[in-house]
Amino acid sequence: MKIDVQTLSKELFKDVVAIRRHLHAHPELSFQEKNTSLYIEGELKDHKIKYTKGWAGYGIVAEIKGKKKGNKIIALRGDMDALPIQEKNKISYKSTNEGVMHACGHDVHTSSLLGTAVILNQLRSHFGGTVRLIFQPGEEKLPGGASVMLKEGLFKKSKPSEIFGQHVHPPLEVGKIGICSGKYMASADEIYLTIHGKGGHAALPHNCIDPIIISAEVLSGIQQIVSRKSNPITPSVLSFGKINSEGGATNVIPNKVFIEGTFRTMDEKWRSEAHKLIYNYIKNTTLAHGAKFKLEIKKGYPCLINNKELCGRMKKYAIDYLGERNVVDLPIRMSSEDFAFFSHKIPACFYRLGTGNVKKGISSPVHTDTFNIDENALKISTGLMAYAALKTLGN
């Protein structure tokens, strides 16, 4: 079985690279993946793989049924959307869409899943049951395409027993994969805060309610919620990346200040408590200064939980497929992923695909304008996921 998968993966390599480069050159933002979806449809039709479309807008769900006896269903997921970043790479397949770039590797995930689909479709005699292939839109934008697809009934008629997903990982050298069992990625909430004061002449602050000074006090104070209220063994991050005022100058105190940030944690109970603490601190601080406020905390993706038993099996599959030295254990991450929604419904394994190559100068992180991959990773990404599916359904 392994030799069959590896042989097909090598044969399909050039095709998968071509697919990836096409997708990279034609990126589309979250929930706008119309042409990406049409392209995926075309590939599935060419290989006579059945599918349904229109999930969460432009999502596609394909199914491949094995020829052996079996009723088990497993799911494989790849996301489709790109980011609002202007690409600076000097490559032949550079983004042709101004200000949009596959800077998080979703072109890799989609092309890999298409390659996996072709392999499994050709090896249907090796397994029983069904492989469900989820081409998911909108991972980069709330509420997340995964949550929308679930609300639309993705698992309603027939729930898979488990789901696998993979993600590019530039710090990991090409040829390797990484796994973290248990709680792996943080929840992510967006914070939007407006502090309403009373503007005026900067030389006469006693006649004003200074929203800038209040903002400074608020930002400093709510940081202590994380440092002093959370359990030290519970990872939490509270960061603010944007602050602006309405008007204002060296001699003008503005009327309003606008602040945007993110709160992340690995504990759902503490997540809820922190929301209340943040709200109460802002309320009391602004009240003490005679100011007003408007706070919106958009609850985003939950903590991603990798099922320990499933990750244990996946690690064995990966070692068998790649060799023990090419499978590494990863630490937790405070970044987030809407694959987490799936992990709260069924056993999940979300692993990392090594895509970096320092010798070739391929080391830029995701979400940067110079992100790229060593495309040799596509030899592994297609075959390993297919092998995991076959090992799960082939016994």
C-alpha positions as CSV (number, residue, x, y, z in Angstrom):
1,M,0.0,0.0,0.0
2,K,2.8,2.4,0.9
3,I,4.7,1.8,-2.3
4,D,1.5,2.3,-4.3
5,V,0.8,5.6,-2.6
6,Q,4.4,6.8,-2.9
7,T,4.5,5.8,-6.6
8,L,1.3,7.7,-7.4
9,S,2.5,10.7,-5.4
10,K,5.6,10.9,-7.5
11,E,3.7,10.5,-10.7
12,L,1.2,13.3,-9.7
13,F,3.9,15.7,-8.4
14,K,4.2,17.9,-11.5
15,D,0.4,18.1,-11.8
16,V,0.0,19.1,-8.1
17,V,2.7,21.7,-8.5
18,A,0.9,23.1,-11.5
19,I,-2.4,23.2,-9.6
20,R,-0.7,24.9,-6.7
21,R,1.0,27.5,-8.9
22,H,-2.3,28.3,-10.6
23,L,-4.1,28.8,-7.3
24,H,-1.2,30.9,-6.0
25,A,-1.4,33.1,-9.0
26,H,-5.1,33.6,-8.7
27,P,-5.8,34.0,-4.9
28,E,-9.2,35.1,-3.6
29,L,-10.2,36.5,-0.3
30,S,-12.4,34.8,2.3
31,F,-15.9,33.9,1.2
32,Q,-15.0,35.3,-2.3
33,E,-13.4,32.1,-3.7
34,K,-15.7,31.8,-6.8
35,N,-13.0,31.0,-9.4
36,T,-11.0,28.8,-6.9
37,S,-14.2,26.8,-6.4
38,L,-14.8,26.5,-10.2
39,Y,-11.2,25.3,-10.7
40,I,-11.6,22.6,-8.0
41,E,-14.8,21.5,-9.6
42,G,-13.0,21.1,-12.9
43,E,-10.3,19.0,-11.4
44,L,-12.9,16.7,-9.6
45,K,-14.9,16.4,-12.8
46,D,-11.8,15.4,-14.8
47,H,-11.2,12.5,-12.3
48,K,-15.0,11.6,-12.1
49,I,-15.1,12.3,-8.4
50,K,-18.6,13.1,-7.1
51,Y,-19.1,16.3,-5.1
52,T,-21.6,18.8,-3.9
53,K,-21.0,22.6,-3.9
54,G,-22.3,25.8,-2.4
55,W,-21.2,25.1,1.1
56,A,-20.6,28.3,3.1
57,G,-20.7,30.1,-0.3
58,Y,-18.1,28.5,-2.4
59,G,-17.1,25.4,-0.4
60,I,-17.1,21.9,-2.0
61,V,-17.5,18.5,-0.4
62,A,-16.4,15.5,-2.5
63,E,-16.7,11.8,-1.6
64,I,-14.8,8.7,-2.6
65,K,-16.2,5.3,-1.7
66,G,-13.9,2.3,-1.4
67,K,-14.6,-1.0,-3.1
68,K,-14.2,-3.1,0.0
69,K,-16.9,-3.6,2.5
70,G,-17.2,-0.9,5.2
71,N,-19.5,1.8,6.4
72,K,-16.9,4.0,8.2
73,I,-16.6,7.6,7.1
74,I,-13.5,9.8,7.6
75,A,-12.9,13.4,6.5
76,L,-10.0,15.3,5.1
77,R,-10.0,19.0,5.0
78,G,-8.2,21.7,3.0
79,D,-8.9,25.5,3.1
80,M,-9.1,27.7,0.0
81,D,-8.9,31.4,0.9
82,A,-6.1,33.9,0.7
83,L,-5.1,37.1,2.6
84,P,-5.2,40.8,1.8
85,I,-1.4,41.1,1.3
86,Q,0.5,42.5,-1.6
87,E,3.0,39.8,-2.7
88,K,6.7,40.7,-3.1
89,N,8.0,37.4,-4.3
90,K,9.8,37.4,-7.7
91,I,8.4,34.2,-9.0
92,S,6.7,33.2,-12.3
93,Y,3.5,32.3,-10.5
94,K,3.3,35.5,-8.4
95,S,-0.2,36.7,-7.5
96,T,-2.0,38.4,-10.3
97,N,-4.7,39.8,-8.0
98,E,-3.6,43.2,-6.7
99,G,-3.4,43.2,-2.9
100,V,-4.3,39.5,-2.5
101,M,-1.9,36.7,-1.8
102,H,-1.8,33.1,-0.7
103,A,0.4,34.0,2.2
104,C,-0.8,31.3,4.5
105,G,-0.4,28.3,2.2
106,H,-4.0,27.5,1.5
107,D,-3.0,27.1,-2.1
108,V,-0.8,24.2,-0.9
109,H,-3.6,22.8,1.2
110,T,-6.1,22.8,-1.7
111,S,-3.7,21.4,-4.3
112,S,-2.6,18.7,-1.8
113,L,-6.1,17.6,-1.1
114,L,-6.8,17.4,-4.8
115,G,-3.7,15.2,-5.2
116,T,-4.8,13.1,-2.3
117,A,-8.3,12.7,-3.9
118,V,-6.7,11.4,-7.2
119,I,-4.6,8.9,-5.3
120,L,-7.5,7.6,-3.2
121,N,-9.7,7.5,-6.3
122,Q,-7.2,5.2,-8.0
123,L,-6.7,3.1,-5.0
124,R,-10.4,2.5,-4.1
125,S,-9.8,-1.3,-4.2
126,H,-7.5,-0.8,-1.1
127,F,-10.2,0.4,1.3
128,G,-13.8,0.2,2.4
129,G,-16.1,3.0,3.6
130,T,-16.0,6.6,2.5
131,V,-13.5,9.4,2.4
132,R,-15.1,12.9,2.5
133,L,-12.9,15.7,1.1
134,I,-13.8,19.1,2.5
135,F,-12.6,22.1,0.4
136,Q,-13.4,24.8,2.8
137,P,-13.8,28.6,2.2
138,G,-13.3,31.5,4.6
139,E,-10.8,30.2,7.1
140,E,-9.1,33.6,7.6
141,K,-12.3,35.6,8.4
142,L,-14.9,35.3,11.2
143,P,-17.1,33.4,11.6
144,G,-14.9,30.9,9.8
145,G,-16.0,28.7,7.0
146,A,-15.8,25.6,9.1
147,S,-18.5,26.9,11.5
148,V,-20.7,27.9,8.6
149,M,-20.4,24.5,6.9
150,L,-21.3,22.8,10.2
151,K,-24.3,25.0,10.7
152,E,-25.4,24.1,7.1
153,G,-25.4,20.5,8.1
154,L,-22.0,19.2,7.0
155,F,-22.1,16.3,9.6
156,K,-25.9,16.1,10.0
157,K,-26.8,13.2,7.7
158,S,-23.7,11.2,8.3
159,K,-21.0,12.2,10.8
160,P,-17.4,11.1,10.0
161,S,-15.6,9.2,12.8
162,E,-12.6,11.4,12.5
163,I,-11.0,14.3,10.5
164,F,-7.5,15.1,9.4
165,G,-6.1,18.5,8.4
166,Q,-2.7,19.8,7.5
167,H,-1.1,23.2,7.5
168,V,2.2,24.5,6.0
169,H,4.9,25.2,8.6
170,P,7.9,27.2,7.3
171,P,10.1,26.7,10.5
172,L,10.0,22.9,9.8
173,E,12.3,21.8,7.0
174,V,10.8,20.2,3.9
175,G,10.6,16.4,4.3
176,K,9.3,16.6,7.9
177,I,5.9,16.8,9.5
178,G,5.0,17.9,13.1
179,I,2.3,16.8,15.5
180,C,1.1,18.2,18.8
181,S,-1.4,16.0,20.7
182,G,-4.1,17.5,23.0
183,K,-4.7,21.2,23.1
184,Y,-2.7,22.7,20.3
185,M,-3.9,26.1,19.1
186,A,-5.6,28.9,21.0
187,S,-9.1,30.4,20.8
188,A,-9.2,33.8,19.2
189,D,-11.5,36.7,19.9
190,E,-11.4,40.2,18.3
191,I,-11.7,43.3,20.6
192,Y,-13.1,46.6,19.3
193,L,-13.2,49.4,21.8
194,T,-14.2,53.1,21.4
195,I,-13.6,55.5,24.3
196,H,-15.7,58.7,24.1
197,G,-14.3,61.7,25.9
198,K,-14.5,65.4,25.4
199,G,-12.0,67.1,23.2
200,G,-10.5,70.5,23.4
201,H,-7.4,72.6,23.6
202,A,-4.4,70.6,24.8
203,A,-3.3,73.5,27.0
204,L,-6.6,73.3,28.9
205,P,-6.9,69.7,29.9
206,H,-9.1,70.5,32.9
207,N,-11.8,71.5,30.4
208,C,-11.6,68.1,28.6
209,I,-12.1,64.4,29.3
210,D,-9.0,63.1,27.6
211,P,-9.7,59.8,25.8
212,I,-6.0,59.3,25.1
213,I,-5.0,59.2,28.8
214,I,-8.0,57.0,29.6
215,S,-7.0,54.7,26.8
216,A,-3.5,54.4,28.1
217,E,-4.9,53.5,31.6
218,V,-7.3,51.0,30.1
219,L,-4.6,49.2,28.0
220,S,-2.2,49.1,30.9
221,G,-4.9,47.9,33.3
222,I,-6.5,45.1,31.3
223,Q,-3.0,43.6,30.6
224,Q,-3.0,42.8,34.3
225,I,-6.2,40.7,33.8
226,V,-4.0,38.2,31.9
227,S,-1.0,38.5,34.2
228,R,-2.8,38.5,37.5
229,K,-6.2,36.9,37.1
230,S,-5.4,33.9,34.9
231,N,-4.0,30.6,36.1
232,P,-0.3,30.7,35.3
233,I,-0.5,27.2,33.7
234,T,-3.1,28.5,31.3
235,P,-1.5,30.2,28.2
236,S,-3.2,33.5,27.4
237,V,-2.4,36.4,25.2
238,L,-3.9,39.9,25.1
239,S,-2.5,42.1,22.4
240,F,-3.6,45.3,20.7
241,G,-2.5,46.1,17.2
242,K,-4.4,49.3,16.3
243,I,-5.1,52.6,18.1
244,N,-6.4,55.8,16.4
245,S,-8.1,59.0,17.5
246,E,-10.8,61.0,15.9
247,G,-9.0,64.2,15.1
248,G,-6.4,65.4,17.6
249,A,-3.0,67.2,17.1
250,T,-0.1,68.4,19.2
251,N,-2.4,71.0,20.7
252,V,-5.7,69.3,20.3
253,I,-7.2,66.6,22.6
254,P,-9.6,64.4,20.5
255,N,-13.1,63.4,21.3
256,K,-12.7,59.7,20.6
257,V,-10.1,56.9,20.6
258,F,-10.5,53.7,18.7
259,I,-8.7,50.5,19.8
260,E,-8.5,47.1,18.2
261,G,-6.9,43.9,19.6
262,T,-7.1,40.2,20.2
263,F,-7.5,37.9,23.2
264,R,-6.4,34.2,23.0
265,T,-6.3,31.4,25.4
266,M,-6.4,27.6,25.7
267,D,-9.2,27.4,28.3
268,E,-12.8,28.0,27.4
269,K,-14.0,28.7,30.9
270,W,-11.3,31.3,31.5
271,R,-12.0,32.7,28.1
272,S,-15.6,33.6,29.2
273,E,-14.4,34.9,32.6
274,A,-11.8,37.1,30.9
275,H,-14.4,38.7,28.6
276,K,-16.4,39.8,31.7
277,L,-13.3,41.1,33.5
278,I,-12.2,43.1,30.5
279,Y,-15.7,44.6,30.2
280,N,-15.9,45.5,33.8
281,Y,-12.4,47.1,34.0
282,I,-13.2,49.3,31.0
283,K,-16.6,50.2,32.4
284,N,-15.2,51.2,35.8
285,T,-12.2,53.1,34.4
286,T,-14.2,55.2,31.9
287,L,-16.8,55.9,34.5
288,A,-14.2,57.1,37.0
289,H,-13.0,59.6,34.4
290,G,-16.5,60.7,33.3
291,A,-16.1,59.1,29.8
292,K,-18.2,56.7,27.9
293,F,-17.2,53.6,26.0
294,K,-18.4,51.1,23.4
295,L,-17.0,47.6,23.6
296,E,-17.5,44.7,21.2
297,I,-15.8,41.4,21.8
298,K,-16.3,39.2,18.7
299,K,-16.1,35.6,19.8
300,G,-14.0,33.8,17.3
301,Y,-12.5,30.4,16.9
302,P,-12.4,28.0,19.9
303,C,-9.3,26.2,21.1
304,L,-8.1,23.5,18.7
305,I,-8.0,20.1,20.4
306,N,-6.1,17.3,18.8
307,N,-7.5,13.9,19.7
308,K,-4.7,12.0,21.5
309,E,-5.6,8.6,20.2
310,L,-6.0,9.8,16.6
311,C,-2.7,11.8,16.8
312,G,-1.0,8.7,18.1
313,R,-2.2,6.7,15.1
314,M,-1.3,9.5,12.8
315,K,2.2,9.7,14.2
316,K,2.7,5.9,13.6
317,Y,1.4,6.3,10.0
318,A,3.8,9.2,9.4
319,I,6.8,7.4,10.9
320,D,6.0,4.4,8.6
321,Y,5.6,6.7,5.6
322,L,8.5,9.1,6.2
323,G,10.8,7.6,8.8
324,E,11.1,8.4,12.4
325,R,13.6,11.2,12.1
326,N,11.2,13.1,9.9
327,V,8.3,13.1,12.4
328,V,8.6,15.6,15.2
329,D,6.6,16.7,18.2
330,L,5.5,20.3,18.2
331,P,4.7,22.7,21.1
332,I,1.4,24.5,21.5
333,R,0.7,27.7,19.5
334,M,-1.2,30.8,20.4
335,S,-2.3,31.3,16.8
336,S,-5.7,30.0,15.9
337,E,-7.5,28.0,13.2
338,D,-11.2,27.5,12.4
339,F,-10.4,23.7,12.0
340,A,-11.0,24.0,15.7
341,F,-14.7,23.9,15.1
342,F,-14.4,20.4,13.6
343,S,-12.2,19.3,16.6
344,H,-15.1,20.1,19.0
345,K,-17.5,17.9,17.0
346,I,-15.4,14.8,16.1
347,P,-11.9,13.4,16.9
348,A,-9.4,15.5,14.9
349,C,-5.8,15.5,14.0
350,F,-4.3,18.8,12.7
351,Y,-0.7,18.4,11.8
352,R,2.1,20.6,10.3
353,L,3.8,20.1,6.9
354,G,7.4,21.1,6.7
355,T,7.8,23.6,3.8
356,G,11.0,25.5,4.7
357,N,14.4,25.2,3.1
358,V,17.0,27.6,4.6
359,K,19.6,26.7,1.9
360,K,17.2,27.8,-0.8
361,G,16.3,30.9,1.1
362,I,12.8,29.7,1.7
363,S,12.1,30.7,5.4
364,S,9.6,33.6,5.4
365,P,6.8,33.1,8.0
366,V,3.2,32.7,7.0
367,H,1.2,36.0,6.7
368,T,4.2,37.8,5.2
369,D,4.6,39.2,1.7
370,T,7.5,37.0,0.9
371,F,6.1,33.7,2.1
372,N,6.7,30.7,-0.2
373,I,7.4,27.0,0.1
374,D,9.8,24.4,-1.1
375,E,7.5,22.6,-3.5
376,N,9.0,19.3,-2.7
377,A,6.7,19.4,0.2
378,L,3.9,18.5,-2.2
379,K,5.4,15.1,-2.7
380,I,4.7,14.5,1.0
381,S,1.5,16.4,1.5
382,T,-0.5,14.4,-1.0
383,G,0.8,11.0,-0.2
384,L,0.9,11.1,3.5
385,M,-2.8,12.2,3.8
386,A,-3.8,9.5,1.4
387,Y,-1.7,6.9,3.3
388,A,-3.4,8.0,6.6
389,A,-6.8,7.6,5.0
390,L,-6.0,4.2,3.6
391,K,-4.5,3.0,6.9
392,T,-7.6,4.1,8.7
393,L,-10.1,2.5,6.3
394,G,-8.0,-0.3,4.8
395,N,-7.9,-2.7,7.7
